[in-house]
Amino acid sequence: MTKNYYLKTKEKGQKTRMVRTHSQRRFVNRLRTINWQNSPSVYLRVSYGKKLNQDNKLVTFFNDGQYDNEQELLEVFKAFNDED
């Protein structure tokens, strides 16, 4: 299963960065470059691809959320990538 990673940061209401990639390693490196001292708001989305839902319709499955601190963002990123 190929995952797609998407990240958008905002500082003072202005979009400062957008990252989109398939590589988890590249994405984690981009997460580490966020300057948390500027109090950014970070939108994270992990997409798992298109699959059939309970109604037999092809839909995109994903997890997403808005985060304001590094610890919470890293914990959620780890949970979104859990293979259980």
Buried (B, 14 or more C-beta within 10 A) or exposed (E): EEBBBBBBBBBEEEEBBEBEBEEEEEBEEBBEEBEEEEEBBBBBBBBBEEEEEEEEEEEEEBBEBEBEEBEEBBEBBEEBBEEE
